[in-house]
Amino acid sequence: MAKASGGSVGAAVVDSVGWIPGGFVNIYTYREGEETYLIDTGFSRTAKPIVRAFRKANVPLARVGKVLLTHHHLDHMGGAAYLLENASVPLACHADDAPFVDGRTKPRMPLMMRLFVRTCPAPVAIVLKDGDRVGPLRVVHVPGHTPGEVAFYHPARKILFSGDSVVERKGQLTLPAAKYAANLGQAVQSLDRLRALDVEVLLPGHGVPVTKGVASLLDDLIQRAPSQFLRGSRT
């Protein structure tokens, strides 16, 4: 990984935004002044992709000021407990997903994952709600994939960290597989909340960052989503 322009850790996307691919899931860093935000923590319970990226950039983990989770799924929060133990950093997530993150409620998981994947609950220091501000980032509640799915939006720079509310696949925007959605109908409805934002850079939880034509790609997804995702489904 290269040190991003503006001092962020990971491969440079735009100024101050770093991209850390964690296998099939994306982790991002965002730097604002002396504060570095880590958006999601990947699958690894030892946060290996994050630790490697910080070492390569010659930036200590202690530089992280806050860890922001888009949602509670293990591929996005797997490394959170390790980071909290090793960097003394506060963890933030939406109130509706907090019980899953801190271990009060067991998440739904396929049988094979329950047998072979160890979950690591992490204490939530900051409980978010729609419209909250975390530094320059605005919390946008986009439920459906999980009850507490959020995106983090930078209005001035028109940057959106979308988590799994919308992902990229083969040059298109789409939704994650229906089997992973808590409420697929709600996930489709939440697309309108994303489209209402002025976004020039979309940073999805899966796929590659999108830096061109975000509005038209969202319009295309919104048009096809009802027939593609809801036909014959129960939500």
N, C-alpha and C positions, 0 to 999 in steps of 0.2 A: 504494500500500500504506500502511496505517496502522501506526503503531507499536503493537505489542501491549501489553496490560497486563502488568505485571511486567518490562517493558524488552526484550522480544524483538522481533525484526525481522520484519515481514510482517503480514498480516491476523490479528487476534486470533482464536484458536480458544477456548482457555481460558487462565487465568493462566500467563504465562511461555512459552506456545507460540505461535509465529508461523507462518503458512502463506504460502508464496511459490509461486503457480501458475506453472509454467514451460512454458506451452503445454499439452501433453497430459500432463505429468508434474508431480508435486508435490515441492516442496522445503520443508523445515521448519527452524525454529530453535527451540532450547530454552535458556532461561536459568536457571541455578542459581547464585545469589550473583553473583559476578563472572565466572563462566565461561559462555560462550555456545557451544553445540554447534550445528553445521550438519549436518542429516541429509539426505544426498544433494545433488547439485550440478547436476542438470538436464542438458539435452541440449547447450546452447550451450557451445562450447569457450572462449568468452570470458566465460562465467558472467554474461551480461547481466541475466537476471532477478534474480540475487542482488545484483549491483552496484547496480542500480536501487533495490531494496528497502532496502539499507543506506544509500544516499544519502538516500532519502526519509525514513527514520527518523533521519537525522543521526547514524548510528552508524558508526564506521570499521570497515573489514574486519578490522583488527588486533584487534578485540574477539573475533573467533572464536578459541576455544581449541583446538577439535578439529573435524575434518571426519569424519563417520561415514558410511560407505557401506553401504547395505543389500545391494547386490550389484554386479556388474561391468558390467551392461549400459550401453551408451553413453548412453541417455537419463537415467541416474542418476549417471553419473560423468563426463559430458562436460566439465563445468567444473572438475573437480578440479585439473588441471595448472595452469590459470590462477590459481586461488585459492592454490595452494601457492607459486607464484612471487611473488604480490603480497601475501600475508598471512603468509608464513612459518609456516604452521600444519601440525601433524602430521595425517596421513591414516590412518584406521583402517578395516580391512575383515577379513572372515573369511579364515583361512588358505587355504581351498579356492578362493577367488576372487582372492587376491592375485596369482597369476601373470598373470591376465588384466588386472588393474588396472595392474601395473607394466610390462607389455609382454613378459614372458617367454613367454607363450602367446597366440596369436592367437585371439580369440573367433570363434564362428560368427556370420556375418552374411549376410542375403540379398544376392544379387548387386548389386542397385541401390544398397544401402547401401555395399557395398565400393567401388563405383565413385565415389560422390559424397560420402561422409561420411569426413572425416578423423578418425582416432582419435588421442587424445593421452594416452599412458601417463603415469601419475603414480606417484612413489615411495611405497611403503607404509611408514609409520613404526611403526604399531602393528598387529600381527597378532592377530586376535581368535579366540576359541574359545567354544563354548557355555558359559554360566555366568559368563563374565567380567563385570566391572563397569567401566563407563566413567562415573566420577562417580556420579550417582544411577541411571543406566540399566544394566539387566541385558541381556546379549547372549543372545538366544534363537535357536539355529540351527534354521532351518526350510527345509532343502534341498528342491530339486525344480525351482523356476523356474530357479535356477542351483545348482551344487554348494555354494556358500558363501553362499546367501541367509540373511540374518539379520533379525530384528526387534529393536527396542530397546524395552525395557519398564521403566516406572517403577512399581515395586510399591506404593510409598506413595501415589502419586497415581492409580494404575490407568490409566495412559496407555500406549498401544502405538503405536509407529511401525512399521507393518507392511511397508513396502516393497512388493514385488510378491508376497509370500507370500499376501496376500489384498487385493483391490482393491474399490472401490465402483463400481457402475453402476446408474443408474436406481432408486436406493433399495434395492438388494440388494447383498450381498457376493458376489463371484465370484472366479475365477482369471483371470489374463491368458490371452490366446489360446494354445491348445495348441502352436502352431508355435514359440513362443518359450521353451517349457519344455525344460530339459535332461532332466528325468525327471518326466513328468506324474504317474505313480503315486506317486512320492515327494512331489510337491507336494500331492496329495490327502491322503496320510498325515500330512503336517506340519500340516494343519488341526487335528488333535487336540491338538497341542502348544499352538497358539494358544488353543483352547477351554479348556484347563486353567488358563489365566491369568485372573485377575479383572480384566476390562477394562471401563472406563466410557467412555473416549475412544479411538477407533481412528483413526489418521492414516495413510491408505493412500497408496501411491505413485501411484495414479491414481484419479480420481473426487473426491468431496468428503469432508471429515472427517465421522466418524460420532460423535455425542455422545449418542445414545439407543438403547437396545435392542440393544447390541452382542452380548450372549450369544444372544439369540433369532435374530439375523441369522446368526451363526456356526452355530447349530444347524441352521438352514434350509439353509445351504450344505453342511454336512457330510452332511446327509440326501440331498441331490440330487447331490452331486459324483460319486459312483461311476458313476451312469448318464449324467450329463451330460457328464463329461469322459473316462471310461475305457472306455465301451462301444465295442468294436471297435478300441481303440488298443493300441499296443505300447509298453510302458514298461520 
